[in-house]
Amino acid sequence: MNRQTPSAGGTRDLPPPLRRAGSRLRPGWVVLLGGVGIGVFAAFLWVVEHTTPPPLPVLVVIVLVVVGLLVGPWAYLAARRLDGDAAAGRILRRVLAGGATLAGTGVTVAAAIAIAGTGEPGTAGAVAMFSILVAGVLALVGVVVLPWLFLLTRTVTRERAARVRAEERAEVATHLHDSVLQTLTLIQKRTGDPGEMVRLARHAERELRGWLYGAAALDPDDLVAALQAAAGEVEDRFGVSVELVTVGSCRLDERARAVVGAAGEALTNAAKHAGVARVSVFAEVGDGQMVVVVRDRGRGFDEAVSGGPGGRGIPDSILGRMRRQGGATTIRTAPGAGTEVELRMPVGRA
Amino acid sequence: MTGQQQRRVRVLVVDDHSLFRSGVRTEIEPAMEVVGAAADVAAAISQVRALQPDVVLLDVHLPGGGGRAVLDAVLATHPEVRFLALSVSDAAEDVIGVIRGGARGYVVKAISGPELCEAIRRVHAGDVYFSPKLAGFVLDAFSGNPPAPLDPELDQLTFREREVLRLIASGYTYKEAAARLHISARTVETHVSAVLRKLQLSNRRELSRWAAARNLA
């Protein structure tokens, strides 16, 4: 979506003072100069082939100018594309220094030979020419070819990263559209019903949270995932908020299923009868057992009174269910003191 | 109570969402004095130094380095400032990170106004505020017995500390937990403070490994 062009990428990270676009040569002129350099080099080769070499100093100057014209413009173009990139700049400077040293050494050696007057007559000129040409080739490879390869791979990497980003973005957009946007639309239509608005908002929050913080990684065969689902269902049905805190988890076997079922029933009772807006659930798996505590600060009830507010719910859906799987239930309550249902179950060997 | 009304607690709200900042202000304003607000790490640090608030409400996720960066910078020069962390995040690693960095408590943003005031008061008084969520994270972090704890004094929770944390994780207030365990609220506070100290000083390698693993999920 927001794909940046590679050329823009090259100078994008530069601090403004370094980007003196106005004081720069136009690329067209530089390319033209480079073309002229190639032409001059070809002419130079022809001249070397067909005429006698001039005196050494003149030869050195001519070779330097020709090689400079040949390499310079291209090096300038490459350097311009690369500037702002510290690592590339360092390599560039090293290559240039290496080339200059090589050419300098060659010329010095040639001068030494010429002054000493030893060897064949053309030796000094050949040494000077050879060293300057090698330096030119080195510069051409180091300053033009390598940076070109470097830019090419960087462009490929950037494009790949941009593509990955675009895909991720599309995925996020899809998810937000299906969940949050839909909910917001629904909420705008139901402004007359605060309860429904709260329910919708809570549902969207739960879903978004699960998506953001990796609940997707929980497989459905997991105690915590099952408790989250049960809590979500109660939140949606009764418009209360369930604060679920879990420590550890285990596979959802028969026993764990019984615990989740009993916890769901306890939650439903709290939501229906306690008369409070919030219910707490704490679940811990460890030391060979799982413990789930469902707690509210609501009305409470008198355990001695038969057929209490839970109806048959407590004996059947909670106590019976837990007992059948070898678990224990403790209920702490009194009128006005809230209700706490504690479910304990040995952890099955999976 | 009267003592608290004479001088209201001075609070700085650090959060990058302006809606949330103004929401917090309206919820706690009568009881607390909101002296300022900041939306990123740099502003938070300079605001704390300029305004010297009693308590900083610190969002765990902040542009410019996160809540941890604010803690590190401020506590180095102003150790007397108390921090209460809050976030919408369920990522244990981030929460444990700010607590280890020196925050004295953690609450989720869904907390009600009165509860938030209570948490601020407690942190201001030099105590520790563990919300159910934080108690759960801490129990999780210290669960399992490492074969050879580097320092058993620090790397493990006592039986009583675990009991207290379990009750807080189940939604008990300190007072309710004290009644349930037949101890004083002050003793509950002592246990919670000890847990906080262990969390901040513990060398357990498992602690960071656990947090990292949790966040991967």
Interface residues (C-beta under 8 A of the other chain):
Chain A: R209 Y213 G214 A217 L218 S241 E243 V245 T246 V247 G248 S280 F282 E284 G286 V291 V293 R295 R297 E340
Chain B: V88 S89 D90 A91 A110 P132 K133 A135 G136 L139 D140 S143 G144 R166 A169 S170 G171 Y172 N215 L216 A217
